Amino acid sequence: MFDIRELDEQATPLGFKRRGKQNWVRRTDDFVQLINLQKSAWSGEMNYLNFALWPLAFGEPPTLAESKFHFRVRADSFQTLFHFACELKSLAALRIHPIRASALSTIALTNLLDQPRTQISN
């Protein structure tokens, strides 16, 4: 189980701002990054730690619903979560990051990342 106070204490110094009960958000040059603490549907005491990206190349996200973001991955620890957040600040970084292979990505994001490198900024 992830402690919401501990998440808030670790996310805030990294520039994430809490939005609502379960979300923390920050902007990079290329993304809106979202941390989401999702309650389990099967256990009242269990929750999941999700990390999502919305490419600003697609404009502003219409919602902060993690399920609507173009890139989504579940983290097993705060350390892993913040590792993703620090490494995935640009389209160029996401393009080559190994987590891309196991994360959920929309077709629109895949197409954007598969464009020639000269079209993706660092």
N, C-alpha and C positions, 0 to 999 in steps of 0.2 A: 504494500500500500504506500502511495506517495503522499507525503504531508504537504498540504496546501501552503502552510506558513513557510516551510523550508523552501518550497518552490518560489514563492514570492521573494524571499530573502536572497535567493541566488539569482533570480531573473532580473530584478530591479537594477542592481549595479551594472548589468550588461546592457542596459538601455531598453529593456522590455517594460512596457506599461501594462498594468492590469486593466482588462476590459471585461467587466461583468464578473461572475463568480468563478469561471473556469478557464478564462483565456488571458494570455499575455501576448502583446504585439510589439514589434519594432520594425523599422524600415532600414533597408540597405539601399545602395544605389539601384539595384536590380529587382529587389523583392520586398514584399511585406512578409515578414516571418511571423508565424503563429505558433505558440505553445498552447496546447489544450489538455486539460486534465479531465478525462472522460470517465464518468461513473460507469461501473459494470452493470449491465442489465440483469446479471445472474447473482450478484453478491453485493449487498449493501455496503460492505466494508472494502471492497476492491475497486481500484480505478486504474486507468491506463494513461500513459504519458505519450501524447501525440505531438509531432512536429510537422508543420505544413508551410509551404511556400506559395505565394501568389506573385507571378512575374509582373512587374510594373509595365512591361511591354504590352500587356493586355489591359492596361488601365488600372483603376482602383478596384479592389475587391468589393462586390456588391453586398457582401455579408462577411461576418467573421466566423461563419460555420465551417469548421475544419473539413467537413465532408465535401465542401464546394471548392476547396483549394486545388490547384493544379498538380501539386506534388505533396505526397503524404507518406509519413513513415512513423512507426511506433518505436519509442525508445524504451530500453529496459532499466535505465538509471538516469539520474540528473547529469552525471558525468558524460554519458553518451549523448544525451539531448543537447547539452551545451557545446559539445564537440561538433555536432552537426551544425548548430547555429553559427559557430565561429568559422567553420570551414565553408559553409554554403551561403556566401554573401553575394555571389555573382553568378550570372549565367555560365560564364566560362568555367567557374569552379564546379558547378553542378554537372556540366557536360562531361567532365572527366572523373568525377567522384565515384568510387566503387559502390556506394549505397544506392546509386541510381538504378542499378540492376535489380534490387530487391524492394524498391519503394513503389508505391502506386503513383503513376503519372498519367495525366490526360493526353490524348492524342495531340491536342493543340500544343502542349508543352514539348512533347517528343518532337513534333515537327519543327518547333522553334529551335530546340537544341541541336537538331540534325542539320540545320542550315550551315553553310560554310563558315569557318571560324572568323573570317573578316567581317561577318555581319553581326557577330556577338561581341559586345563590349566586355572588358574586364572589370 
